Structures are given as structure tokens and as C-alpha cells.
Amino acid sequence: MLLRPRFLATGIGSMPFTDPDRAVEISLTRMSEAPFWPQLPKAGLNEQMEIQYSEGIPCITIDRPKSRIFFDTSGDCSEALAGFYEMYMKAMDPSEGDGDCSAMAISPEFSGGIYAMEKRLRAASGRLPFVKVQTTGPCSFALSIVDENKRAIYYNEAFRDVIAKALAMKCRWQIQKFRPFAERVICFVDEPILSAFGSSTYVSVKRGDVVAALHEIVEAIHREDALAGVHCCGNTEWSILTDAGADIINFDAFGYGETIAMYPDAVRKHLLGGGALAWGVVPTSVSIREQTVGMLVSLLERLIDHLASQGIDRQLIIDQSLLTPSCGTGSMEPADAEKVFAMTESLSRTMRDKYGFAGVSP
């Protein structure tokens, strides 16, 4: 990754607002070195977590009266799949692809935040150190959406492959859109469902398949010379993310901060290789009302010390740390969400002052 973030602050995608301009203003103000385009699930059905990334994926249907999405595989899907793969190879073939991923673009009807952010950045002068974009991860997407028989589409191998490839293209399209405005683009792959990996509900989900799906998207992000992060807002087998090649591992450090230390060998290798940890230490629940910056500094220091006690150099951890909220704020009260972003900004500034960090360079 060749980056020392040194408590750089950024955010997870969702915000609880309906006005894209308000959301973008908060992102640019509070996450000034690494703002993100905001997902606005309260703005309507199109901005829900999976639906927002569904455009262009074959055989997908949005049932608006029931506010749901599903794959209709009841008919002959061969022509639709063949057309998708032809389009995919035209853009993504390693030797002959033209890299144009606009066929998997997210339109203004499905994201007010992308286009409001683009407008603001285009009007501004200069380039930011970073801009962060994001996509729903292939496992969360495929395990959350069902077919016409209400079976998770993940278990249909043909469509599982299509989903991974479509999301990889959506990542590249976003990176291409925002590259003119930043020295580097960070692209997060949001995988909340991995917190249930290994449970009885998903006992048939194989580790190797999860790693392969994530790696395919990470590889696509790297082809655009962008940084790949994976976010999981719960406990999971964190070595899955390092094995997938993620540059940044983002986790709910407020609720599950000590779990990262259960994988010391994987984390040590990740950090020594230039990877980073994004500590989601600012809670995205009503707990934010009780927090102070001092409390969060103490928590973060304890978690860093605990990880260092597993034989990982403490200074290396500090140098390779980002700060984020523990998850998206889309379901929060707007006032609480604004406090989350203000607290994340203040925590970043406090930690940098404490350790003598002036900032970060891409």
C-alpha cells in the first residue's frame, strides 16, 4: 500500500439525511483529507444497500410495491448472461479490455450522493489527498438477495460469479470518476454479513469461496491503482480479509476491538506489508451520546496496547492506523450522526497531536 495513514479519518458510506448536499458538506468538512460520497438510504428505495448497486446486473428485479429486490431465474437466462460476459470482457479483459466500466455505472436515480460529491469537487480547486468510495461486498449482496424461490442467490454459482464481476466493475467506475479529484482513491468493500461467517446459518459458505470473491474485487481496485479496504461491522475471521489482499481492514473497534488480536500472525504480516487497520472506534449507536473524545482516546490506546502485546510493534500499529465510525450512520438520528462525524474528526486530530503527526501523504 505504501501509505502511513497515522490516524487519518474517513467514514463508512451511509448517512441518515435525504439532502445530498447536506451530506456531502458534512463529509467534506469532517473528513477533510479523505471524504466519502454519502449513501442516503432514507432518500428512497433506490439507495438501499443492495438496490443501489443493482443496475445492469442481469435478471435482477426490483419489486417496488413490496420494497424488495430479487433475481428472476425462472426463464432462460443464457442470453442475458452471455450479454453480460461480453460486456465484462470488453472492459475487464486483462490483455484486451479497454477499462471502460461505465456499463456498470450507478445512475443519478440510484445515488444522489455520488453526483453531489462530484459537483462539489469539480467546483473546488486543487486535489484532495484521498477520496473514498464504496460498494456492497459480493458476499453480503449475494447472501441477502434471493431468487424467485426465496433461496439466496449466493448458492447459484453462475449468478454468484456475475455479482462479483459486476461489483468489481462498479468499483472501477467509481474510482475512475473520482480519480481527477484526489491523489489516491480508497475503495471500501462493505461486508457486514461476514460477521455471521461460520455460523449455522451460513455453514455451507466456504472460506475459500469468500476469499476468492473478495480477492476478485480487490484485484479490480488495484488495477486502478486505488487502495482496497474491506469493512465488517462485527466480529469475523479477520484473516479472510488479509488473505483476500485488502490494503485496509476496517472493523467495529468499539464493540469488537480485541478480536483483531486473535489473528496476530495475519495482522503482523498485513502491517509489515504496508497494510493498515481502520479502527471503527466511534460508535454508531445511541452510545455516541455518552462518549467524549477522551474516553475514545483511552479505548483506542487500550486496544492498540492489547494488539501490541501479541508481539506486534506498537509504533507500526500507530503508523498504520486509520480512524472511522464503527459502521454507517444511515439508521441513526441526524443529530447523533453529526456527533459521530464530529467525534471522529476530533479523535483524529487528538491522536495526531499526541503523536506529533502533521498529516498524511498518499
Summary of the structure (lengths in Angstrom):
residues: 362
radius of gyration: 19.5
end to end distance: 9.5
largest distance: 62.1
contacts: 1276
relative contact order: 0.16
helix: 51%
strand: 15%
